[in-house]
Amino acid sequence: ALQIHAFNQEETLVGQGTLGLEIESDLPRIDMLLVAVGGGGLIGGIAAWFAGRIRIIAVEPEGAPTLHRAFEAGH
């Protein structure tokens, strides 16, 4: 069995990056993307796929500010 970490694992980022491929295939002229964040795996994979070619903005629900709390804690 392969243990899968939510964000701190290369396989996770590679897998999440395939969503970037799909988005780019559907929207070839995209220049900005809002991505929901929690643990960071999804936005990390998508950012890796686009490699600086578009602007990526992290968004999170008010009721689950995990990224905000991580920044407050110095991470």
Beta strands, then each sheet from edge to edge (+ up, - down):
strand 1: 32-36
strand 2: 55-59
sheet 1: 1+ 2+
end
